[in-house]
Amino acid sequence: MTADLQLRAAIEALLTVAETPISIVTMAGALEAPINDVKVELQALVADYEQAHEGIGRGFEIREVGGGWRLFVRQQHDWAVKQLVANENPAKLSQAALETLAVIAYRQPVARGQISAIRGVNVDSVVRTLVSRGLVAELHPDPETGAILFGTTDLLLQQLGINSLEELPKISPHLPDQDSID
């Protein structure tokens, strides 16, 4: 079978813009090409990326995950991406991010809806920011509601210079007395 370089380039274009894994069937439909041809050219791309740069490989690779295919940074180059993200993201967090981070740190594991209820505002974008910065992570779904529960990461502990969440200051001295609430 002869290589279809146009199809291979089109597959590469799809993978470049995909935010989620793309199945071979979806690629074939988008490219109006036979599924088997897409499989062949996709495997050729994988091999090309592996053998590039005298066998060292490219800085990225194509992996099959979650029922589809997607581009990923090669693991040995994660450090470079982390450096870029660290240098581009300002060190300071907004007041909303700090408040949301405090709620997560003290109440984890906690669902996004619970965080919103405590803060009284929608926290979707703030939680996404904290996740993207590696300070918060999705832990697991709540067995009762199915909502994703969030918790803090080791990176947060490192940034705060503590070994565990038990070293966080106690929050109770900052809360009003029961008498003043009544």
MDTraj code that builds the backbone (N, CA, C; nanometers):
import mdtraj as md
import numpy as np

residues = "MET THR ALA ASP LEU GLN LEU ARG ALA ALA ILE GLU ALA LEU LEU THR VAL ALA GLU THR PRO ILE SER ILE VAL THR MET ALA GLY ALA LEU GLU ALA PRO ILE ASN ASP VAL LYS VAL GLU LEU GLN ALA LEU VAL ALA ASP TYR GLU GLN ALA HIS GLU GLY ILE GLY ARG GLY PHE GLU ILE ARG GLU VAL GLY GLY GLY TRP ARG LEU PHE VAL ARG GLN GLN HIS ASP TRP ALA VAL LYS GLN LEU VAL ALA ASN GLU ASN PRO ALA LYS LEU SER GLN ALA ALA LEU GLU THR LEU ALA VAL ILE ALA TYR ARG GLN PRO VAL ALA ARG GLY GLN ILE SER ALA ILE ARG GLY VAL ASN VAL ASP SER VAL VAL ARG THR LEU VAL SER ARG GLY LEU VAL ALA GLU LEU HIS PRO ASP PRO GLU THR GLY ALA ILE LEU PHE GLY THR THR ASP LEU LEU LEU GLN GLN LEU GLY ILE ASN SER LEU GLU GLU LEU PRO LYS ILE SER PRO HIS LEU PRO ASP GLN ASP SER ILE ASP".split()
xyz = np.array([
    [0.0854, -0.1192, 0.0000],
    [0.0000, 0.0000, 0.0000],
    [0.0892, 0.1244, 0.0000],
    [0.0566, 0.2191, -0.0821],
    [0.1343, 0.3424, -0.0931],
    [0.0911, 0.4404, 0.0148],
    [0.1856, 0.5179, 0.0598],
    [0.1566, 0.6188, 0.1614],
    [0.0697, 0.7277, 0.1008],
    [-0.0285, 0.7695, 0.1774],
    [-0.1137, 0.8814, 0.1375],
    [-0.0722, 1.0001, 0.2246],
    [0.0267, 1.0738, 0.1776],
    [0.0833, 1.1820, 0.2564],
    [-0.0160, 1.2943, 0.2836],
    [-0.1092, 1.3166, 0.1902],
    [-0.2132, 1.4182, 0.2132],
    [-0.3026, 1.3764, 0.3296],
    [-0.3420, 1.2491, 0.3320],
    [-0.4253, 1.1976, 0.4410],
    [-0.3477, 1.2029, 0.5722],
    [-0.2218, 1.1649, 0.5687],
    [-0.1384, 1.1673, 0.6894],
    [-0.1297, 1.3097, 0.7456],
    [-0.1092, 1.4069, 0.6567],
    [-0.1010, 1.5471, 0.7008],
    [-0.2345, 1.5946, 0.7570],
    [-0.3438, 1.5507, 0.6975],
    [-0.4768, 1.5897, 0.7470],
    [-0.5028, 1.5302, 0.8854],
    [-0.4608, 1.4061, 0.9060],
    [-0.4747, 1.3424, 1.0385],
    [-0.3943, 1.4223, 1.1411],
    [-0.2734, 1.4581, 1.1011],
    [-0.1874, 1.5378, 1.1887],
    [-0.2546, 1.6709, 1.2243],
    [-0.3192, 1.7333, 1.1278],
    [-0.3894, 1.8600, 1.1532],
    [-0.5019, 1.8401, 1.2546],
    [-0.5788, 1.7325, 1.2393],
    [-0.6870, 1.7043, 1.3348],
    [-0.6315, 1.6847, 1.4755],
    [-0.5252, 1.6077, 1.4862],
    [-0.4666, 1.5811, 1.6176],
    [-0.4109, 1.7078, 1.6814],
    [-0.3640, 1.7985, 1.5988],
    [-0.3072, 1.9228, 1.6494],
    [-0.4124, 2.0108, 1.7171],
    [-0.5324, 2.0113, 1.6644],
    [-0.6362, 2.0992, 1.7200],
    [-0.7291, 2.0293, 1.8184],
    [-0.7169, 1.8989, 1.8327],
    [-0.8084, 1.8233, 1.9193],
    [-0.7819, 1.8518, 2.0667],
    [-0.8885, 1.8802, 2.1396],
    [-0.8776, 1.8999, 2.2836],
    [-0.9056, 1.7718, 2.3600],
    [-0.9677, 1.6770, 2.2933],
    [-0.9972, 1.5474, 2.3533],
    [-0.9542, 1.4388, 2.2545],
    [-0.9363, 1.3153, 2.3015],
    [-0.8979, 1.2091, 2.2087],
    [-0.9996, 1.1923, 2.0960],
    [-0.9496, 1.1673, 1.9741],
    [-1.0350, 1.1502, 1.8563],
    [-1.0279, 1.0040, 1.8131],
    [-1.1437, 0.9424, 1.7974],
    [-1.1461, 0.8033, 1.7523],
    [-1.1121, 0.7971, 1.6030],
    [-1.0678, 0.6803, 1.5604],
    [-1.0359, 0.6602, 1.4190],
    [-1.1609, 0.6778, 1.3342],
    [-1.2745, 0.6330, 1.3852],
    [-1.4003, 0.6468, 1.3120],
    [-1.4337, 0.7947, 1.2920],
    [-1.4141, 0.8747, 1.3961],
    [-1.4408, 1.0189, 1.3860],
    [-1.3466, 1.0844, 1.2856],
    [-1.2191, 1.0461, 1.2920],
    [-1.1222, 1.1017, 1.1957],
    [-1.1624, 1.0642, 1.0531],
    [-1.1956, 0.9368, 1.0336],
    [-1.2325, 0.8902, 0.8990],
    [-1.3545, 0.9670, 0.8479],
    [-1.4521, 0.9888, 0.9349],
    [-1.5712, 1.0641, 0.8950],
    [-1.5378, 1.2074, 0.8592],
    [-1.4549, 1.2728, 0.9416],
    [-1.4181, 1.4120, 0.9156],
    [-1.3380, 1.4254, 0.7870],
    [-1.2557, 1.3248, 0.7581],
    [-1.1679, 1.3313, 0.6411],
    [-1.2277, 1.2631, 0.5182],
    [-1.3472, 1.2057, 0.5372],
    [-1.4142, 1.1330, 0.4298],
    [-1.3189, 1.0313, 0.3673],
    [-1.2557, 0.9525, 0.4538],
    [-1.1580, 0.8526, 0.4105],
    [-1.1935, 0.7178, 0.4724],
    [-1.1545, 0.6091, 0.4092],
    [-1.1794, 0.4765, 0.4654],
    [-1.1086, 0.4592, 0.6002],
    [-1.1747, 0.3936, 0.6936],
    [-1.1203, 0.3721, 0.8274],
    [-0.9837, 0.3039, 0.8208],
    [-0.9704, 0.2019, 0.7357],
    [-0.8441, 0.1303, 0.7268],
    [-0.7308, 0.2215, 0.6796],
    [-0.7587, 0.3111, 0.5867],
    [-0.6563, 0.4050, 0.5397],
    [-0.6132, 0.4990, 0.6528],
    [-0.7105, 0.5426, 0.7315],
    [-0.6791, 0.6308, 0.8450],
    [-0.5913, 0.5557, 0.9457],
    [-0.6243, 0.4298, 0.9724],
    [-0.5432, 0.3487, 1.0645],
    [-0.3992, 0.3382, 1.0155],
    [-0.3825, 0.3083, 0.8880],
    [-0.2485, 0.2913, 0.8297],
    [-0.1683, 0.4211, 0.8419],
    [-0.2281, 0.5325, 0.8052],
    [-0.1555, 0.6599, 0.8074],
    [-0.1305, 0.7081, 0.9512],
    [-0.2220, 0.6779, 1.0409],
    [-0.2017, 0.7127, 1.1815],
    [-0.0823, 0.6354, 1.2378],
    [-0.0750, 0.5075, 1.2090],
    [0.0388, 0.4267, 1.2541],
    [0.1694, 0.4771, 1.1917],
    [0.1627, 0.5229, 1.0692],
    [0.2814, 0.5785, 1.0037],
    [0.3263, 0.7066, 1.0750],
    [0.2303, 0.7889, 1.1167],
    [0.2639, 0.9102, 1.1923],
    [0.3305, 0.8755, 1.3247],
    [0.2736, 0.7777, 1.3938],
    [0.3315, 0.7341, 1.5214],
    [0.4766, 0.6920, 1.4999],
    [0.5011, 0.6120, 1.3973],
    [0.6370, 0.5653, 1.3661],
    [0.7285, 0.6824, 1.3280],
    [0.6766, 0.7754, 1.2469],
    [0.7556, 0.8936, 1.2088],
    [0.8020, 0.9702, 1.3322],
    [0.7107, 0.9925, 1.4247],
    [0.7428, 1.0692, 1.5452],
    [0.8432, 0.9951, 1.6325],
    [0.8323, 0.8640, 1.6385],
    [0.9246, 0.7832, 1.7189],
    [1.0660, 0.7863, 1.6613],
    [1.0780, 0.7835, 1.5293],
    [1.2085, 0.7728, 1.4632],
    [1.2732, 0.9074, 1.4321],
    [1.2015, 1.0158, 1.4504],
    [1.2552, 1.1486, 1.4167],
    [1.3805, 1.1796, 1.4996],
    [1.4562, 1.2730, 1.4523],
    [1.5769, 1.3200, 1.5211],
    [1.6720, 1.2045, 1.5529],
    [1.7013, 1.1282, 1.4505],
    [1.7957, 1.0164, 1.4593],
    [1.7557, 0.9155, 1.5666],
    [1.6254, 0.8883, 1.5759],
    [1.5752, 0.7859, 1.6675],
    [1.5433, 0.8348, 1.8076],
    [1.5728, 0.9598, 1.8355],
    [1.5414, 1.0147, 1.9679],
    [1.3921, 1.0430, 1.9799],
    [1.3293, 1.0753, 1.8707],
    [1.1873, 1.1071, 1.8701],
    [1.1627, 1.2562, 1.8807],
    [1.0438, 1.2946, 1.8448],
    [1.0033, 1.4349, 1.8548],
    [0.9745, 1.4700, 2.0006],
    [0.9487, 1.5965, 2.0252],
    [0.9143, 1.6419, 2.1603],
    [0.7731, 1.6042, 2.1986],
    [0.6979, 1.5520, 2.1041],
    [0.5609, 1.5097, 2.1299],
    [0.5412, 1.3722, 2.0683],
    [0.4326, 1.3086, 2.1070],
    [0.4004, 1.1764, 2.0556],
    [0.2493, 1.1637, 2.0420],
    [0.2083, 1.0656, 1.9648],
    [0.0654, 1.0361, 1.9504],
    [0.0381, 0.9125, 2.0345],
    [-0.0623, 0.9241, 2.1216],
    [-0.0982, 0.8110, 2.2073],
    [-0.2462, 0.7802, 2.1931],
    [-0.2780, 0.6531, 2.2087],
    [-0.4175, 0.6108, 2.2117],
    [-0.4622, 0.6115, 2.3578],
    [-0.5613, 0.6945, 2.3875],
    [-0.6149, 0.7058, 2.5242],
    [-0.7642, 0.7309, 2.5170],
    [-0.8370, 0.6825, 2.6134],
    [-0.9793, 0.7132, 2.6234],
    [-1.0583, 0.6859, 2.4979],
    [-1.0262, 0.5795, 2.4262],
    [-1.1016, 0.5446, 2.3070],
    [-1.0684, 0.6261, 2.1837],
    [-0.9591, 0.7000, 2.1882],
    [-0.9204, 0.7799, 2.0728],
    [-0.7717, 0.8087, 2.0739],
    [-0.7311, 0.8971, 1.9856],
    [-0.5906, 0.9317, 1.9678],
    [-0.5704, 1.0797, 1.9964],
    [-0.4539, 1.1121, 2.0520],
    [-0.4265, 1.2505, 2.0870],
    [-0.2762, 1.2748, 2.0918],
    [-0.2363, 1.4001, 2.0683],
    [-0.0961, 1.4401, 2.0821],
    [-0.0645, 1.4677, 2.2284],
    [0.0530, 1.4239, 2.2716],
    [0.1000, 1.4494, 2.4076],
    [0.2456, 1.4914, 2.4024],
    [0.2882, 1.5682, 2.5009],
    [0.4298, 1.5986, 2.5176],
    [0.4969, 1.4702, 2.5645],
    [0.6129, 1.4394, 2.5089],
    [0.6871, 1.3221, 2.5573],
    [0.7254, 1.3444, 2.7030],
    [0.7159, 1.2390, 2.7792],
    [0.7406, 1.2484, 2.9228],
    [0.8766, 1.3105, 2.9547],
    [0.9786, 1.2781, 2.8763],
    [1.1110, 1.3320, 2.9071],
    [1.1206, 1.4821, 2.8829],
    [1.0170, 1.5417, 2.8231],
    [1.0178, 1.6860, 2.7993],
    [0.9164, 1.7604, 2.8859],
    [0.8557, 1.6919, 2.9813],
    [0.7605, 1.7562, 3.0724],
    [0.8235, 1.8750, 3.1453],
    [0.9505, 1.8615, 3.1786],
    [1.0183, 1.9681, 3.2517],
    [1.0138, 2.1001, 3.1746],
    [1.0276, 2.0940, 3.0436],
    [1.0287, 2.2168, 2.9631],
    [0.8923, 2.2844, 2.9659],
    [0.7876, 2.2037, 2.9566],
    [0.6520, 2.2594, 2.9601],
    [0.6239, 2.3185, 3.0978],
    [0.6668, 2.2497, 3.2027],
    [0.6465, 2.3017, 3.3393],
    [0.7175, 2.4356, 3.3566],
    [0.8382, 2.4472, 3.3009],
    [0.9114, 2.5737, 3.3084],
    [0.8344, 2.6853, 3.2385],
    [0.7821, 2.6551, 3.1205],
    [0.7061, 2.7542, 3.0453],
    [0.5837, 2.7990, 3.1236],
    [0.5094, 2.7033, 3.1750],
    [0.3878, 2.7352, 3.2498],
    [0.4230, 2.8149, 3.3748],
    [0.5281, 2.7748, 3.4438],
    [0.5685, 2.8460, 3.5656],
    [0.6095, 2.9890, 3.5347],
    [0.6757, 3.0098, 3.4220],
    [0.7214, 3.1441, 3.3863],
    [0.6101, 3.2311, 3.3310],
    [0.5085, 3.1694, 3.2690],
    [0.4008, 3.2486, 3.2103],
    [0.2893, 3.2786, 3.3088],
    [0.2678, 3.1902, 3.4046],
    [0.1627, 3.2142, 3.5028],
    [0.2173, 3.3032, 3.6134],
    [0.1487, 3.4109, 3.6410],
    [0.1972, 3.4953, 3.7496],
    [0.1927, 3.4186, 3.8818],
    [0.2863, 3.4516, 3.9698],
    [0.2965, 3.3807, 4.0972],
    [0.1775, 3.4116, 4.1872],
    [0.1179, 3.5279, 4.1698],
    [0.0092, 3.5681, 4.2582],
    [-0.1233, 3.5082, 4.2137],
    [-0.2036, 3.4710, 4.3116],
    [-0.3398, 3.4237, 4.2856],
    [-0.4361, 3.5359, 4.3194],
    [-0.5487, 3.5392, 4.2506],
    [-0.6508, 3.6393, 4.2804],
    [-0.7114, 3.6105, 4.4170],
    [-0.7816, 3.7089, 4.4698],
    [-0.8498, 3.6914, 4.5985],
    [-0.9491, 3.5755, 4.5896],
    [-1.0206, 3.5658, 4.4770],
    [-1.1178, 3.4576, 4.4582],
    [-1.0483, 3.3223, 4.4584],
    [-0.9317, 3.3140, 4.3941],
    [-0.8576, 3.1883, 4.3899],
    [-0.8065, 3.1508, 4.5286],
    [-0.7582, 3.2489, 4.6033],
    [-0.7103, 3.2214, 4.7394],
    [-0.8231, 3.1726, 4.8292],
    [-0.9393, 3.2367, 4.8180],
    [-1.0535, 3.1950, 4.8997],
    [-1.0984, 3.0542, 4.8627],
    [-1.1033, 3.0263, 4.7338],
    [-1.1440, 2.8931, 4.6868],
    [-1.0422, 2.7882, 4.7303],
    [-0.9152, 2.8218, 4.7202],
    [-0.8095, 2.7303, 4.7625],
    [-0.8201, 2.7008, 4.9122],
    [-0.8513, 2.8011, 4.9913],
    [-0.8675, 2.7808, 5.1354],
    [-0.9843, 2.6867, 5.1643],
    [-1.0955, 2.7058, 5.0943],
    [-1.2113, 2.6179, 5.1138],
    [-1.1732, 2.4736, 5.0811],
    [-1.1045, 2.4546, 4.9701],
    [-1.0653, 2.3194, 4.9294],
    [-0.9679, 2.2600, 5.0311],
    [-0.8699, 2.3378, 5.0741],
    [-0.7688, 2.2877, 5.1675],
    [-0.8311, 2.2446, 5.3004],
    [-0.9243, 2.3232, 5.3498],
    [-0.9830, 2.2935, 5.4805],
    [-1.0978, 2.1938, 5.4745],
    [-1.1651, 2.1824, 5.3613],
    [-1.2841, 2.0972, 5.3535],
    [-1.2665, 1.9724, 5.2679],
    [-1.1507, 1.9495, 5.2090],
    [-1.1336, 1.8393, 5.1145],
    [-1.1591, 1.7041, 5.1782],
    [-1.2052, 1.6100, 5.0976],
    [-1.2468, 1.6239, 4.9592],
    [-1.3789, 1.6988, 4.9513],
    [-1.3898, 1.7881, 4.8531],
    [-1.5064, 1.8749, 4.8437],
    [-1.5473, 1.8901, 4.6969],
    [-1.6776, 1.8919, 4.6740],
    [-1.7314, 1.9067, 4.5391],
    [-1.7401, 2.0545, 4.5013],
    [-1.7373, 2.0803, 4.3729],
    [-1.7452, 2.2176, 4.3219],
    [-1.8715, 2.2877, 4.3735],
    [-1.9829, 2.2158, 4.3768],
    [-2.1077, 2.2742, 4.4262],
    [-2.0993, 2.3155, 4.5720],
    [-2.0297, 2.2357, 4.6516],
    [-2.0117, 2.2701, 4.7933],
    [-1.9249, 2.3953, 4.8076],
    [-1.8224, 2.4043, 4.7248],
    [-1.7351, 2.5227, 4.7290],
    [-1.8165, 2.6465, 4.6921],
    [-1.8987, 2.6355, 4.5880],
    [-1.9839, 2.7477, 4.5462],
    [-2.0792, 2.7880, 4.6574],
    [-2.1357, 2.6894, 4.7260],
    [-2.2301, 2.7188, 4.8346],
    [-2.1601, 2.7912, 4.9497],
    [-2.0392, 2.7500, 4.9809],
    [-1.9648, 2.8141, 5.0895],
    [-1.9258, 2.9565, 5.0517],
    [-1.8774, 2.9745, 4.9281],
    [-1.8328, 3.1068, 4.8846],
    [-1.9471, 3.1955, 4.8393],
    [-2.0585, 3.1359, 4.7997],
    [-2.1729, 3.2144, 4.7546],
    [-2.1613, 3.2649, 4.6120],
    [-2.0683, 3.2107, 4.5367],
    [-2.0493, 3.2492, 4.3961],
    [-2.0128, 3.1254, 4.3152],
    [-2.0247, 3.1359, 4.1831],
    [-1.9835, 3.0275, 4.0943],
    [-1.8306, 3.0203, 4.0955],
    [-1.7771, 2.9001, 4.1157],
    [-1.6318, 2.8851, 4.1269],
    [-1.5713, 2.8029, 4.0132],
    [-1.6483, 2.7761, 3.9079],
    [-1.6009, 2.6894, 3.8002],
    [-1.4673, 2.7349, 3.7426],
    [-1.4585, 2.8622, 3.7012],
    [-1.3350, 2.9084, 3.6371],
    [-1.2199, 2.9147, 3.7366],
    [-1.2483, 2.9485, 3.8609],
    [-1.1427, 2.9554, 3.9617],
    [-1.0864, 2.8154, 3.9884],
    [-1.1744, 2.7165, 3.9976],
    [-1.1285, 2.5790, 4.0203],
    [-1.0450, 2.5317, 3.9012],
    [-1.0901, 2.5638, 3.7786],
    [-1.0110, 2.5271, 3.6597],
    [-0.8717, 2.5892, 3.6654],
    [-0.8628, 2.7149, 3.7080],
    [-0.7337, 2.7821, 3.7203],
    [-0.6450, 2.7115, 3.8222],
    [-0.7023, 2.6767, 3.9361],
    [-0.6244, 2.6087, 4.0406],
    [-0.5781, 2.4710, 3.9943],
    [-0.6638, 2.4008, 3.9191],
    [-0.6252, 2.2704, 3.8641],
    [-0.5133, 2.2885, 3.7623],
    [-0.5266, 2.3886, 3.6734],
    [-0.4246, 2.4100, 3.5695],
    [-0.2899, 2.4481, 3.6294],
    [-0.2914, 2.5110, 3.7435],
    [-0.1654, 2.5473, 3.8096],
    [-0.1103, 2.4336, 3.8955],
    [-0.1855, 2.3255, 3.9049],
    [-0.1375, 2.2094, 3.9783],
    [-0.1525, 2.2191, 4.1282],
    [-0.2289, 2.3166, 4.1773],
    [-0.2477, 2.3331, 4.3213],
    [-0.3627, 2.2481, 4.3735],
    [-0.4550, 2.2154, 4.2841],
    [-0.5739, 2.1372, 4.3174],
    [-0.5873, 2.0281, 4.2125],
    [-0.6434, 1.9140, 4.2537],
    [-0.6625, 1.8030, 4.1592],
    [-0.7994, 1.7396, 4.1820],
    [-0.8520, 1.6800, 4.0749],
    [-0.9731, 1.5997, 4.0870],
    [-0.9332, 1.4708, 4.1569],
    [-1.0043, 1.4354, 4.2628],
    [-0.9694, 1.3157, 4.3390],
    [-1.0468, 1.1939, 4.2901],
    [-1.1787, 1.2005, 4.3011],
    [-1.2654, 1.0890, 4.2622],
    [-1.4092, 1.1379, 4.2692],
    [-1.5019, 1.0625, 4.2082],
    [-1.6421, 1.1031, 4.2178],
    [-1.6988, 1.0704, 4.3559],
    [-1.7889, 1.1542, 4.4016],
    [-1.8598, 1.1293, 4.5271],
    [-1.9487, 1.0066, 4.5061],
    [-1.9393, 0.9052, 4.5913],
    [-2.0183, 0.7838, 4.5707],
    [-2.1697, 0.8081, 4.5753],
    [-2.2130, 0.9104, 4.6481],
    [-2.3569, 0.9371, 4.6598],
    [-2.4104, 1.0209, 4.5448],
    [-2.3372, 1.1267, 4.5090],
    [-2.3895, 1.2214, 4.4099],
    [-2.3250, 1.2067, 4.2725],
    [-2.2073, 1.1478, 4.2660],
    [-2.1351, 1.1378, 4.1396],
    [-2.0553, 1.2633, 4.1065],
    [-2.0666, 1.3673, 4.1907],
    [-1.9916, 1.4915, 4.1679],
    [-1.8432, 1.4662, 4.1894],
    [-1.7605, 1.5301, 4.1088],
    [-1.6157, 1.5166, 4.1237],
    [-1.5717, 1.5896, 4.2495],
    [-1.4926, 1.5217, 4.3303],
    [-1.4400, 1.5823, 4.4528],
    [-1.2983, 1.6327, 4.4271],
    [-1.2668, 1.7469, 4.4854],
    [-1.1371, 1.8101, 4.4672],
    [-1.0590, 1.8103, 4.5974],
    [-0.9273, 1.8110, 4.5826],
    [-0.8378, 1.8203, 4.6963],
    [-0.7108, 1.8901, 4.6529],
    [-0.6297, 1.9243, 4.7506],
    [-0.5046, 1.9935, 4.7208],
    [-0.3974, 1.8923, 4.6800],
    [-0.2902, 1.9427, 4.6212],
    [-0.1822, 1.8575, 4.5712],
    [-0.0557, 1.8777, 4.6549],
    [0.0419, 1.7928, 4.6292],
    [0.1715, 1.8070, 4.6948],
    [0.2387, 1.9382, 4.6549],
    [0.2105, 1.9859, 4.5328],
    [0.2684, 2.1132, 4.4895],
    [0.2239, 2.2265, 4.5812],
    [0.0985, 2.2257, 4.6238],
    [0.0515, 2.3293, 4.7165],
    [0.1304, 2.3216, 4.8468],
    [0.1479, 2.2013, 4.8976],
    [0.2251, 2.1858, 5.0210],
    [0.3667, 2.2422, 5.0031],
    [0.4271, 2.2123, 4.8886],
    [0.5615, 2.2640, 4.8612],
    [0.5612, 2.4165, 4.8564],
    [0.4605, 2.4727, 4.7874],
    [0.4526, 2.6185, 4.7745],
    [0.4323, 2.6853, 4.9108],
    [0.3581, 2.6186, 4.9984],
    [0.3336, 2.6737, 5.1317],
    [0.4475, 2.6430, 5.2282],
    [0.5361, 2.5518, 5.1886],
    [0.6489, 2.5159, 5.2748],
    [0.6071, 2.4313, 5.3936],
    [0.5049, 2.3474, 5.3747],
    [0.4597, 2.2597, 5.4825],
    [0.4616, 2.1148, 5.4334],
    [0.4587, 2.0222, 5.5290],
    [0.4641, 1.8803, 5.4948],
    [0.3275, 1.8153, 5.4851],
    [0.2298, 1.8718, 5.5540],
    [0.0948, 1.8151, 5.5493],
    [-0.0069, 1.9237, 5.5798],
    [-0.1313, 1.8943, 5.5490],
    [-0.2386, 1.9916, 5.5732],
    [-0.2612, 2.0153, 5.7222],
    [-0.2177, 1.9216, 5.8048],
    [-0.2319, 1.9406, 5.9496],
    [-0.1515, 2.0613, 5.9983],
    [-0.0533, 2.1030, 5.9187],
    [0.0277, 2.2188, 5.9558],
    [-0.0386, 2.3518, 5.9201],
    [-0.1524, 2.3469, 5.8511],
    [-0.2245, 2.4708, 5.8217],
    [-0.2723, 2.5319, 5.9531],
    [-0.2797, 2.6629, 5.9604],
    [-0.3300, 2.7247, 6.0845],
    [-0.4741, 2.6820, 6.1102],
    [-0.5082, 2.6691, 6.2360],
    [-0.6457, 2.6332, 6.2718],
    [-0.7375, 2.7486, 6.2323],
    [-0.8490, 2.7130, 6.1740],
    [-0.9404, 2.8155, 6.1251],
    [-1.0354, 2.8634, 6.2347],
    [-1.0574, 2.7825, 6.3365],
    [-1.1554, 2.8160, 6.4408],
    [-1.1292, 2.9491, 6.5106],
    [-1.0043, 2.9923, 6.5369],
    [-0.9860, 3.1229, 6.6007],
    [-1.0342, 3.2399, 6.5143],
    [-1.0506, 3.2178, 6.3844],
    [-1.0913, 3.3257, 6.2947],
    [-1.2425, 3.3301, 6.2723],
    [-1.3140, 3.2325, 6.3271],
    [-1.4580, 3.2290, 6.3119],
    [-1.5245, 3.3023, 6.4262],
    [-1.6423, 3.3604, 6.4023],
    [-1.7118, 3.4300, 6.5113],
    [-1.7622, 3.3293, 6.6154],
    [-1.7784, 3.3762, 6.7395],
    [-1.8354, 3.2920, 6.8447],
    [-1.9795, 3.2589, 6.8108],
    [-2.0290, 3.1511, 6.8662],
    [-2.1673, 3.1097, 6.8432],
    [-2.2630, 3.2199, 6.8884],
    [-2.2304, 3.2890, 7.0001],
    [-2.3183, 3.3959, 7.0520],
    [-2.3335, 3.5096, 6.9502],
    [-2.2238, 3.5465, 6.8827],
    [-2.2332, 3.6559, 6.7870],
    [-2.3046, 3.6146, 6.6593],
    [-2.3085, 3.4831, 6.6297],
    [-2.3836, 3.4362, 6.5127],
    [-2.5327, 3.4433, 6.5411],
    [-2.5721, 3.4062, 6.6649],
    [-2.7143, 3.4101, 6.7029],
    [-2.7585, 3.5520, 6.7116],
])
top = md.Topology()
chain = top.add_chain()
for i, resn in enumerate(residues, 1):
    res = top.add_residue(resn, chain, resSeq=i)
    for name in ("N", "CA", "C"):
        top.add_atom(name, md.element.get_by_symbol(name[0]), res)
traj = md.Trajectory(xyz[None], top)
